[in-house]
Amino acid sequence: MSNRSADTSPIRGDLELQKSEKAKLKKELSLSVPKKITRKLSGSKTIDFAVISNPSSPKGPPYPSLHVTTESDPVRAGILTVDDEVFKGTVPNDTALEVATQLTNVVGAEIADCKKVPRMEQAVKDAIVSWVEESRLDLVVVVGATGLSAKGVVPEIMDQMRERRLPLVEAALTNALRSHPQGMVLRPSCGVKERTLIVSVPIIPSAAMACFEAVRDSLKGIVDALRDATDEDCADPDRD
């Protein structure tokens, strides 16, 4: 099989197999029943062959057409801390460190970048736009500036920037803070811009971890769904 360059989205289409590979597949397939066969590739990659018979084949028994997907790449994540004191370096960036640890160990994410900015609207927007439009990250976690003070700017920025909402994810973030002492004044949020999932959590470590634990098991599935979406899907979310 010829080598293929890595891609962030699953590979689709017909795959030209060598004669020996075709023979192996024919032996394994029951053409009347769709099956899935996994082939190990170099490294840790695998290919799944979703087999669908083609009854219109003019010669002999129907030979399967192959819909091919590769095991998805790790989630590429960026962590943006929005806090004046952290930006100045007068307090440690403990919450971002904990988020990075959880993303790496629990979600299996790759931390592509970490930044810290003051609680200023334009600085936050510029960082997010850079990661979404230039770096094409799968996930952006924004830490901080979720409160009710004048500098709690992130929820309003999310309202301006997101192109699609995820109401159930946002509800899970909010519900996670029900028992937190400051939960009533914290405003976590989430949304999608282009093909990037953006999640905002408070900078209070206990609140951030409560939010993260509420949604962590869903992050990889959402990222995979965004990777699978076509350009038409992204332009027209009502198609679902």
C-alpha positions in Angstrom: 0.0 0.0 0.0 1.4 3.4 -0.9 2.1 5.8 2.0 -0.3 8.7 2.5 0.5 12.0 4.0 -1.1 12.8 7.4 -4.4 14.6 7.3 -6.5 16.1 10.2 -9.7 14.7 8.7 -10.4 11.0 8.0 -9.4 9.8 4.5 -12.4 8.8 2.3 -12.9 7.4 -1.1 -12.0 4.3 -3.0 -8.7 2.7 -2.1 -6.6 0.9 -4.8 -5.3 -2.3 -3.1 -2.5 -4.4 -4.3 -3.5 -7.8 -5.7 -2.3 -9.7 -2.6 -4.3 -7.4 -0.4 -7.4 -7.9 -2.6 -7.1 -11.6 -2.2 -6.9 -11.4 1.5 -10.0 -9.2 1.7 -12.0 -11.5 -0.6 -11.3 -14.4 1.8 -12.4 -12.4 4.8 -15.6 -10.8 3.3 -19.1 -12.1 3.2 -20.4 -10.0 0.4 -24.0 -10.1 1.5 -23.3 -8.6 4.9 -21.5 -5.3 5.5 -18.4 -5.7 7.6 -15.5 -3.8 9.1 -11.9 -5.0 8.8 -9.0 -3.2 10.5 -5.5 -3.2 9.0 -2.5 -2.2 11.0 -0.3 0.4 9.3 3.1 1.7 10.2 3.4 3.2 13.7 0.2 3.4 15.7 -2.1 4.1 12.7 -4.8 1.8 11.7 -7.2 1.8 8.7 -10.8 0.7 9.0 -12.4 -0.8 5.9 -16.2 -0.2 6.0 -17.3 -2.7 3.4 -20.4 -2.2 1.3 -21.3 -4.6 -1.4 -22.0 -3.3 -4.9 -24.8 -5.4 -6.4 -24.5 -3.6 -9.8 -21.2 -5.1 -10.6 -21.5 -6.6 -14.1 -19.0 -9.4 -13.6 -19.4 -12.2 -11.1 -20.2 -11.6 -7.4 -20.4 -8.0 -6.2 -17.0 -6.7 -5.2 -17.1 -4.4 -2.2 -16.5 -0.7 -2.4 -14.4 0.5 0.4 -15.1 3.5 2.6 -11.8 4.2 4.4 -11.1 6.1 7.6 -7.9 6.4 9.6 -7.6 6.4 13.3 -8.1 10.1 14.2 -5.1 12.2 15.2 -4.8 13.6 18.8 -6.8 16.7 19.6 -4.6 19.7 19.1 -5.4 22.2 21.9 -4.5 25.7 22.9 -4.9 27.1 26.4 -5.5 30.8 26.8 -5.3 32.4 30.3 -7.1 35.7 30.6 -6.0 37.4 33.8 -4.1 40.6 34.6 -2.1 39.2 37.4 -1.1 36.0 35.6 -0.2 38.2 32.5 2.1 40.3 34.7 3.7 37.3 36.3 2.7 38.2 39.8 0.7 35.0 40.4 1.4 31.5 38.9 -0.7 30.2 36.1 -1.8 27.2 38.1 -5.2 26.7 36.6 -3.9 26.5 33.0 -1.3 24.0 34.2 -4.0 21.8 35.7 -6.1 22.1 32.5 -3.1 21.1 30.4 -2.4 18.1 32.6 -6.0 16.9 32.3 -6.2 17.5 28.6 -3.0 15.5 28.1 -3.7 12.6 30.5 -7.4 12.2 30.2 -8.3 13.4 26.7 -5.0 12.4 25.1 -4.7 15.9 23.6 -1.5 17.5 22.3 -1.0 21.0 23.8 0.0 23.0 20.7 0.3 26.4 22.4 -0.3 28.2 25.7 -0.7 32.0 26.0 -1.6 34.5 28.7 -3.2 37.9 27.9 -4.7 40.7 30.1 -8.4 41.0 30.5 -8.8 43.1 27.4 -11.3 42.3 24.7 -9.1 42.8 21.7 -6.2 40.8 23.2 -8.5 37.8 23.8 -10.1 38.0 20.3 -6.7 38.3 18.6 -5.4 35.1 20.4 -8.5 33.1 19.6 -8.6 34.2 15.9 -4.9 33.3 15.5 -5.5 29.8 16.8 -8.7 29.2 14.8 -7.8 30.7 11.5 -4.0 30.3 11.3 -3.0 27.4 13.6 -6.3 25.6 12.9 -6.4 24.1 16.4 -9.2 21.6 17.3 -9.8 22.9 20.8 -9.3 26.2 22.6 -9.7 26.4 26.3 -10.1 29.9 27.7 -9.3 30.2 31.4 -10.5 33.2 33.4 -12.5 36.4 33.0 -15.9 34.7 33.4 -17.2 36.7 36.4 -19.5 39.6 36.7 -16.9 42.4 37.1 -16.3 44.9 34.3 -13.3 42.8 33.3 -15.3 39.6 33.1 -15.2 39.9 29.3 -15.0 36.3 28.0 -18.7 35.4 28.0 -19.5 38.4 25.9 -16.6 37.7 23.6 -17.9 34.2 23.1 -21.3 35.5 22.2 -19.7 37.7 19.5 -17.2 35.1 18.1 -19.0 31.7 18.1 -20.8 30.7 15.0 -22.6 27.8 16.5 -23.7 27.0 20.0 -23.6 23.7 21.9 -26.5 24.1 24.4 -26.0 20.7 26.2 -22.3 21.3 26.7 -22.9 24.7 28.0 -25.6 23.4 30.3 -23.1 20.8 31.7 -20.6 23.5 32.4 -23.2 25.6 34.2 -24.6 22.6 36.2 -21.1 21.6 37.3 -20.9 24.9 39.3 -24.2 24.4 41.2 -22.5 23.4 44.4 -19.5 25.7 44.1 -19.4 28.6 46.6 -19.0 31.1 43.8 -21.0 29.2 41.1 -23.8 31.8 40.9 -21.5 34.5 39.6 -19.4 32.4 37.3 -20.3 32.2 33.6 -18.6 29.4 31.7 -19.5 29.0 28.1 -18.6 27.2 24.8 -19.2 27.4 21.1 -17.8 26.6 17.7 -15.9 28.9 15.4 -15.1 27.4 12.0 -13.9 23.9 13.0 -12.6 24.8 16.4 -14.3 24.0 19.7 -13.9 26.8 22.2 -14.6 26.2 25.9 -14.4 28.9 28.6 -13.9 28.0 32.2 -13.3 30.1 35.4 -9.8 30.7 36.6 -10.6 29.4 40.1 -8.9 26.0 40.1 -11.8 24.1 41.8 -14.4 25.7 39.5 -12.3 25.1 36.4 -11.8 21.4 37.3 -15.5 20.9 38.0 -16.3 22.3 34.6 -13.7 20.3 32.9 -14.8 17.0 34.5 -18.3 17.7 33.3 -17.4 17.8 29.6 -14.1 16.1 29.2 -15.6 12.8 28.0 -17.4 14.7 25.2 -14.5 16.7 23.9 -12.9 14.1 21.6 -16.3 13.2 20.0 -17.1 16.9 19.3 -13.7 17.4 17.8 -14.1 14.3 15.6 -17.5 15.6 14.4 -16.1 18.9 13.5 -13.2 17.3 11.6 -15.8 15.1 9.7 -18.0 18.1 8.8 -17.8 19.3 5.2 -17.5 22.9 4.3 -21.2 22.9 3.4 -22.0 21.5 6.9 -20.0 24.3 8.5 -21.7 26.9 6.3 -25.2 25.5 6.9 -25.5 24.0 10.4 -29.3 23.5 9.9 -28.6 20.6 7.6 -28.4 18.2 10.6 
